[in-house]
Amino acid sequence: MKAALIRRFGEPLELADLPIPTPGSHQVVIRVEACGLCHTDLAAAAGSWPVKPILPRVPGHEVVGRIAIVGADVHHLHKGERVALGWLGSTCGRCRACLSGDEVLCEERRYTGYDVDGGFAEYVQAVADFVVPVPSGVDPLDAACLTGAGAAAYRAVKIADAGVTDLVAVFGIGGVGHCAIQYVRATGASVVAVDTVEEKLAIARELGAQLTVNAAAENPASMMSRLGGATCALVTTDAPEAMVQALDSLAPGGRLVLVAIPSAAALPLPVYRVVREGIDVIGSPGPARVDIADVFTLHQARRTRVVHQARSLRQVNEAMAELAEDKVPGRLVFELR
């Protein structure tokens, strides 16, 4: 099978021929139809996070395809069924986090495309219990975006606990951010979209943002202050300055929800203000399986729209360069069907 491999950190991915995986008894092999490209894939290829993937590694964690091979002890999935495989590739299923419904905090969790090979390939092996059926009527390219970007945005909005009287600022209107706007609007809250690219801000307005701020031309915190401050700020970009701007944009009692991880992963925290004004700083560790199922349900009901552009796997390095420039509206998706 054709696959894109990280051989060495900081170098272009290598297009290689690899054997089709053989599933274990509780696994399936998926014939990949589409796989989204995320900033996490850039971090994996660069080795820029404190915990690095073991190389060689096939990245990609926004995977949609049809089951090609079913393991001997898998009885709830069938060959030909369309499924999605997200960032959470497996957990122990036994620890307190797993048993209490916080599987994304399992200390033995393994991430697709980071700890195990992912979907930048014609086939991918997956733990059967961690694939999610894709409902009929949901396009595979849309589903790929929703599996990663959509579910991550949905999880962050749930953590933010936004309500109808809230003003929520979304920093970064890329793959995750453009989905986050729609989930915030579904709660009834008002949305301010912040980015430095006018094309992305135009998309934000189309998707329901009542206000937009070009952070290259205006300080978002100053603008938000004139509105009384944001109740919540979601940071979906890995630009470190956006985290500081988001924190500065909050009203007393506000919530800062961090989704993206910058390579320089440190936030200078003004402890006096955080304590005095009762600011919450919250990390969103990524979506659980139920979040993927929920975003599929919303999309099937035509409550959301996904903005994406298709690329072929042979364009993987060009696509990664496009994303690194941070000017891609929505999501880039590799189409393999």
Disulfide bonds with the S-S distance in Angstrom:
none
